[in-house]
Amino acid sequence: MIETSTPTMLVQTEPARCTVCCCTLAHKVLIVLFMVLLILAILFGNLVTLAVVLRTKHFHTPQGYLKASLAVADLAVGIFLVPLSVYLMVTDSAPEWTSYNSQSVSFHPCNVIGPIFAGCTLVSITTISLLTIERSIAVLRPLHKDSVITRKRTTILIVLSWVGSFFLAVSPMVFSSEIALEYNSCSRMCNYALGTIGEFPSQAWKILLLFPVFDFTLLGGTVVINIISLSSIRQHSRRRKHLAGRECQSTTKPTFSDIKAARTIGTLTVAFTASFTPIAVFVVGNVLGNKWCNFSFFAFWILATNSCWNVIIYSVRAQKFRLCAYKLLMPFLRKNTTKG
């Protein structure tokens, strides 16, 4: 979510750059269609997730609360971020929104949309980390799971996650006058921008680099915890095969549902890490002075598509979730079939 630019006026005087999304009318139509389909997928998938978690008592657990928090963060991307990009693509209003100093106008929508995207991305990372920690305790210390992981503690952690993530999202604008939010014509999103590219590392660079440092520190720790949990599951599976047919099996081992859930969270972690990596590559390229206009478009939108992947992973990996979603949707499907 970092861009480097020089100060520009509200209306660009430079000729429009030919990017992968806007070189021809056909490209523009395809990209708008992709964005509209992405909105529908994000809204449908995450609303189903919230409905399943809220309406099914089985999911009224710490893990269910964390999944609901993740769905809300993803839902915000589909409600605020993507529709704005569609509107600007359709109306060709992007040049009027590109400015370095957003304080020159009374209200700049990027001052709202930018922190929402950055904040929700950080919430997703912290929530996946919390899900990983919750599952690792269930796998590594199954007897302590219920006493350590409670709904009250989980709720407090979720609130702290949201508050901390959005504080970090707005911190670049709060702590540096050199940083502002602008609509970038390459990524087709609201990004943080530097007014002047000073010597590295300047104070503004240090603030902007909080994002990749925080994200990859958290993701790195999450990956390590997942590896430890999955290694423990593998050892447990070997022991279970070895003890097959014997009556005395330890009751301190994780349950089958805990093992399945840990593998699901591992899949979530891999998916998010894969979608976030292009952003990291882009940030490093920006630091080195590369613009990478087309690559920035793909990097940011690969991250945005991650908002609709979680429900797909739940549906494929979690049978209980799949059955509950099916029961929830069946009355609507039958109603539409009867009308037809």
N, C-alpha and C positions, 0 to 999 in steps of 0.2 A: 504494500500500500504506500510505496514511496516513489516519488518522481522528483527529478531535478529539473528546474527550468529557470529561465530568466524572466524578469517582470514583463508582463504583457498588458495591453489595454483590454478593455472589456470586449471589444470587437476585433478579431484578428485581421490583420492586413496581409498576412502571408497567404499564399495560395494553399488550398486544402491539400493535405498530404494523402496520397493514394495508399490506403491501408487495405488489409486483407478483407475487411468487412464492408468497405465502401467504394472499391474501385469501379464497380459497375452496378447497375440497377439490380441485376440478378443476384449479385453478392449481398446487396443490402436487403433484398426480400428474404433470402435464405437466412441471414443473420437475425432479422426480426422474427421470422417463423421459429427459429431455434429459441430465441428469448421467450416468446409466448408459450411455447411448449414447456420450456423450463419453469416458467411461472406456474403453469397448471400442474406439473409434476411435483414441484416443491409444496404447493398448497395442498394438493390431494394427499400426498404421502405423509406429510407431517400432521395434517388434521386427522388422518386415520390413526397415526401413532398416538396423538393426544387423546382421541376418543377411546382407543383401546386401553390406555393407561388409566384414564379417569373413570371409565365405566366397568372395568374388570377388577374385582377385589384382589385377584391373584397378583396384579401388578402394583398394588399399593404397598410397595416395598422401597427401601433405599435405592435399589437399582432402577425401579420404575420411576421414582422421582427424578433421578439423573437423566433417564431417557426422555422424560417430559421436558426437562430443562433444555436438553439438546434439540428437541423438536421445536421449542419456542424460538431458540436462536436461529435455526434454519428457516423457520416460518417468516421471521422478520426480513430475511434476505429476499424471499419471494414476494413480500408485501411492499417493501420500500425500495430496495436496490434495483431489482431487475425491471419493474414497471417504469422507473424513472429513465433507465437506459432505452427502453422501447419508445417512450414518449419523445425523447430527444432524437432518436434515430428516425422516427416517422415524421416529426415536425421540422427536422433540420435546424434545431435550436442550439446545437452544441457550440458553435462559435461564440454565441452571446453569453455562454456560461463559462467560458475559459478565461480565467483571470488569476493572476498571482495573488494580489491583495484583495481578498474578499471583503475587507473592511471598507472598501470604496463604495459598496452598495449597502443599503439598509438591511437587506436579508439575502443571503446566498444559500440556496437549498443544499449545496454541498457541505455546508457547516453542520447539517443534520444527517444527511445520507452517509457521508464519509465516516463519521464516528460510529454510526450504526453498523456499517459493514465491518469496520475494524474491531469494534466491540464484540459483535456476534462471532467473528472468527476467533477471537481470544476466548470467548465463552465456550465455544466448541472444543478448543484445545484443552482448556482446564477441565471441562466436563468429561471428556474422554480420559483424561488423566485420573480423575476421581473414580470413574467407572473401572479403570484398570486397577487402582489401589483397592477398591471394594472387592473386586473379583479375586485379586491376589490374596487378600486376607481369607476369603472363603476357601481358596484352594490350599494355601500354605498353613493356615491356622483355623481349620473348620470349627473347632470347639469354642473359639473365641469370637466367631463371626457375629453372633447375635448380641453379645455384650459390647463389642467394639463398634459395630456398624448399626446405628439406630436411626430411625426416621427423623428424630429431632436434630441429631448431629448432621445428618445429610442435608436437611433443610437449611441449617446455618451455613454449611459449606457452599451450598448453591447460591445463597444470597451474597456471601462474600465473593464468590466467583464472579457474579454479575457486576457487583460494585467495583471490584478490583479491575476487571476487564475494561469496563467503560471509563474508569479513571485513567487507565493506561492509554485508551483510545484517544482521549481528548488532551492528554499531557503534552503532545508536541505543540499544540496551539497555545496552551496555557503557559508553558515554560520557555517559549522562544518566539520572538516577534518575527523571526526570519522564515517561519514555517506557516503555511496556510493551506487551505483545501481548494482544489480546482477540479473542474471536469476535464479529464484528459481525453483528447481526441484519438489517442492510440488504444488505450485500454477500454474506452467507452464507459468509464466509471469515475467517480469522485476520488481523487488521490491526494495524498499529502505532497506538497511541492516546496522546494527551496527557492527563495527569491534570488539568491546569488550563490554560486558554487564557490565557497571559500576554500581555504587550505584545509586539507584533511589531516587530523580530525578537528573540526570546529565544534563549537558547542551544539549547533543545530544538528550536525552529523551524529554526534553522540546520542542526542535525544531520539532521532529517527532510528538509529540502530538498536534501540531498546526492543523494537518489534521482533526482528529476526533472532536477537539474543534470547529474549524471553521465550519465543515460540519454540526454538530448537533446543533450548535447555529443557523445557517441559516435555517436548516430544521425544527427546533423547532418553530422558528418565522414564517416560512411559514405555518406550520400546524395550528398555532394559528390564523393567518390571514384567512386561509381557513375556519376554524370553525366559525369565526365571519361573513364572507361573506355568508356561507351556512345557518347560523342562520337567517341572514337578509333576505335571499331568502325565507326561510320557513315562516317567519313572513309576508313577502309580499304575498306569495301564500295564506295564510289564509285570509289576508285582501281582496285579489282579489275575493276569494270565497264569503266573507261576502258582498262585494260590487257588486256582480254579479247581473246584471239586472238594476243597477242604472246608470244614465247617467253621474253623476259627479264622475269621477275617477281622482286621482291626476296624473299629467303629470311628476311629479318628480321621479317616480318610474323607476327602471331599465327595459330595454326592454327584450323581451323574448330571443333574441339572446345573450344579455349580461348574462342572467341567465344560458343559456345552456353552454356558454363559461366558466363561473365560475365553473360549475359542472365538465366540462371536465378538467380544470386545477386542480381541487381538486382530480380527478382520477389520473392525472399525478403525483401529489405530493404523493399520497398513494403508487402508483407503485414504484416510485423512493425510497421512504423511506423504503419500504419492501425489495427492492433489495440491499440497502446500509446497512441495519441493521446487516446482517451476518458479514460484514467487521468490523463493530464496535465491535461485540462480539469477533471476532478473534484478534483485536488489544488489547482489554482488556486481553484476554487469553495470548497474547505474553508478555504483561507487567508483568503478574503473573508467567511467565516462562514456559508456555505450548507451545509446538510446533504445535500440531493439524494439521498435514500434510494433511490428507484427507479433513478435514474441510476447510482448506485454499483454496484448489482447488475449492470446491463448492462455497465458499464465493466470490472469485474473479470472477468466471465465471457466477454466478448469477447476479453480477453487470454488467458484460460485455453484458449479454443478454438484459439488460434494453435498450440498444441502438437500438433494433428493436421493442420495445413495443410502442413507442410514435405514430408511424404511425397507429398501430392497434387501439390505443385508439382514435385517431382522426377519423378513419374510422367508428368506432362503435358509437362514441358520437356526431360527427359533420356531419350532413347530407350534408351541403354545400361542405365540403371537400371531402366527399365520391362521390358526383356527379361530382365534378371537376376532381378527380382522374379517375373516370370511363370514362369521356369524353376524358381525356388525353390518356388513354390506349386503348380505343376502336379502333382507326385507326390501331394500331400495331396488335391487336388481329384479326381484319378483314383481314389484309394483310396476316398474317400467315395462317388463315383459308382458304383464297382463294388459296394460294400456295399449301396447303395440298390437 
